[in-house]
Structures are given as C-alpha cells and as structure tokens.
Amino acid sequence: MKIIGITILMFVFLTVFSLCMDILLGFSLNTSINKSIRPFLVMEVTEKVILILLIFLMIVGPVFTFYKNSKKKQHK
C-alpha cells in the first residue's frame, strides 16, 4: 500500500512541477495542461520515430526469443 501511495504522490508532484515549469516558460495554463495530458501531440518527428522503434524492439525481442526456444524444443 505504501508503494502505491508513494507512486501516486510522486506522480502528482512531478505533474505539478511540470505545469509550473511550463507556466514559468511563458505558456498559458491551458497549454500547459494540454501538454501534460497529451504528450504525443508535442512530440517531434524524430521523437515519434524513436518511440516506434523502441516499441518495435520491445515486441520483436520476446517474439524472437520465443521462436528460438520453440525451435530448440522441436529438435530434442
């Protein structure tokens, strides 16, 4: 229960910190909230490519390992 509480507390503090930093940088409160709620809208193309590559690697790695292990079991 403590871990969940600490996680939620950290999330709240970091979100408030992010909102405060955006406001100090000159963004309006509405823009700051939108940036916090919808982070993919403020990503640039290179960041989106890296995100897609990361997701692809996270999927391909376990599938490849599973396929490799299933081939070993068939040969035994």
N, C-alpha and C positions, 0 to 999 in steps of 0.2 A: 504494500500500500504506500510505503514511503517513496518507493521508486516512481510510482505513477504521480504522486504529488510533486516530487522534485522535477519530474519531466514537464508537467503542466506549468509549474512555476517558472522554470527556465524558458519555456515557450512564450509565456506572457511577457516576461522581462525582455527577451530578445525582440519580440514583436514591437513592444513599446519603444525600445531603443532604436529600432529600425525606423519607426514612424517619426521619432524625434529627430533623427539624423536627416531624414528626407525634408522635414519642415525647416531645419536649420540650413539646408542646402537651397531653400527657396521654393520648394514645391508646395502646392496647396494641400490642405488636409485631405480633400477628396482624392487627389492624385496619389498621395502617399498611401492611402487605404487601398486604392486600386492596385498599386504596385505590390502591396503586401498580399492581397487576396489572389491576384492573378499574375504570378511571377513569370509565366511563359510569354505574356504579352510584351514584356520589356526586354526579352532576350534578343540578342543579335543573331545573325545567321550562323556565325561560327559557333556560338554557344549552343544553338539548336543542333548543329551537326555533331558536336562533341557529345551532347546528351543522347542523340540517336545512336551514335557509335557505342557509347557506354551501355545502353540498354541492349543493343545487339550482342555485345561481348558477354553480357551477363546471361543472355539466353543461349548463345552458341556454346559457351564453355561447358555447362552442365549437360547439354544435349550431346555434345561430342564425347564427354566422359561416359555417359550412359551407353552410347553406341559402342564405344571402345570396350567397355566392360561386358556388354552383351555378346560381342564377338568372341571375347576370351572364354566365356561360359559355353558357347556353342562348340568350340574346338576341344573342350575337355571331355 
